[in-house]
Amino acid sequence: MCGIIGYVGYRDVVSVILSGLTNLEYRGYDSAGIAIRDDGEIKIYKTLGKLINLKNELEANRAQIHNPTSGIGHIRWATHGSPSIINAHPHTCTCGRLVVVHNGIIENYKELREKLVAKGCKFKSQTDTEVIAHLVADEFGQTKDLELAVRNSVKKLQGAYAVCVMHKDVPDLIVGARKHAPMLVGVGNGENFIASDTPALIEYTKRTIYLEDNEIAVVTKDKVKITDINGNEVAKRIEVLPWEPVALSKLGYKHFMLKEIHEQPDVIRNVLNGKLYDIEQPIILGEVKLNKEILKSLNKIQIIACGTSLHAALAGKYLIEDFSGISVEVEASSEYIYRKSTTDSSTLVIGVSQSGETADTITAIKQAKEKNAHVLIITNRPDSNMARLADSLIPLNAGIEVSVAATKSYIAQLISFYLFAIHLAEIKGSLDKGYLKNIKHELIQLPTKIEEVLSDTSVIQSCARKFSSYKNFIYIARGINLSTALEGALKLKEISYINATGYAAGELKHGPIAMLDETMPVLSILIPGGITYEKVLSNCEEAKARNAKLIALTSSTDKKLDNIFDVVIRIPQVTEILSPAITCVPLQLLAYYIAEFLGKDVDQPRNLAKSVTVE
Ligand code: F6R
């Protein structure tokens, strides 16, 4: 959701900014823009739609661009004002000498805008961002000091911002500031960068400085200075990014989503690495600080998350309750933050987030911390804002996930919940040791079983082809795979725009059954050996009696199923409690192939953003 890169240095400024924006593209956006300092002037280029349009625009204006020495670029996901060239960033002040790019939302922009209009400022766009340009220009007019002008201005802003500012009269200097939106500086030799996320920098430098809320960075080609909101210089640590640029390559796959689905066996191995290495030994979760003492006083766990992470949380609830007997509530972050919660100091609050930057979850976690709850964060970004709030942490180690639709981060979240639930059971002594050993053994086998699923996707592909013209789907399951049904339906919705709804299979007859006919395929998850198999099968028979087309996702080898179902997608044998880590994979693939047959933009579905940094 929006992306920023700023650059001052010796390289081709336009190329650095375009490649930085390309590496942020996965976040989702509807327009793009760039401002460069060239021949002592600030030149701005903005386009609607994909980055290719901006590239073409710059190419068309090549003759006017000579030797730029610095610049800022932005991809915008519209919040205030429709997607349009006028609303695209960078925005300027009235005289056009100052340019601004911004991620986040300025909540008091209307009131600021009125004051600035009264002072004579001429607004061009409908955005909240434009007030920042006029505000800083106004301050600069008085102080002639860009850093001070930004500092004085951000003090007047309410809401969230990561902002970068350049001024024609202050050559090759970028001022960045942040509050409730990520921003970091990339440190180079004879060049420096500023960006909203690490992929923008990784091709050029791995040395980064993360800004905290209310900090201000002044970046020139030779120097980076970070100050607090009062202007005091802050000594910051340079951190080295663990990722290689290759993480941003499709490696021959048609889409990042397909590549990321195929990475899942290795992702599981990575998550298990160092935590579960011997089934005879307890699970090691180094950054989880829950000892027996804390556990004794614990009377409740609350898991807070959004979207796909919320579905992993639902599986986590089943696991934790099953393995440890501790009662678990799961709630969407956006709901948690607007009601009187029962969180207190004897609650463990678990925040689950791929990005670690989801605004609703961050707010929820902050609220939980105010109530003195112990906060455990499960995230793929140990460098994120959320991770910084954590008392305990489980890093996912899934590697950067580029496709907007989450896949490998979901499986890493599931595996983290298995490890955590076993860890609790081991501390509490709540499960039979032999049973735990079997579960651990099966966990270690999971990557091989998923490799088996991935080695032959022909049934899934033909199912996708057969059903790609249907407009509605129902996904059903019971027990722990309800989370998989919800997640499978979400995947289909997100990337194919087909209406798909997940239901607890037993709920079908309480309403949704009214929708069933030959136009409504029902996909069901059936894992034999568990407690739900026969029940779900009966629900499928009920659907068949209403002429619904049936798809089974099952580990059963029973040939009878081929007579009942129109398509049977088979997966390897797996214990029901562990099955979500396998059943999710064919559903990701089914969604992928349906979207691919329909010619959809799989990696960057419309209206979606990878990291939802606004409430
Ligand atoms: C779905 C998807 C979203 C995210 C949700 C939460 O494929 O990616 O539903 O899961 O926006 O994001 P995180 O996990 O980053 O907090």
Boltz pocket constraint, residues with backbone or C-beta under 6 A from the ligand:
constraints:
  - pocket:
      binder: B
      contacts: [[A, 306], [A, 307], [A, 308], [A, 309], [A, 310], [A, 352], [A, 353], [A, 354], [A, 355], [A, 356], [A, 357], [A, 358], [A, 361], [A, 404], [A, 405], [A, 406], [A, 407], [A, 494], [A, 609], [A, 610], [A, 611], [A, 612]]
      max_distance: 6.0
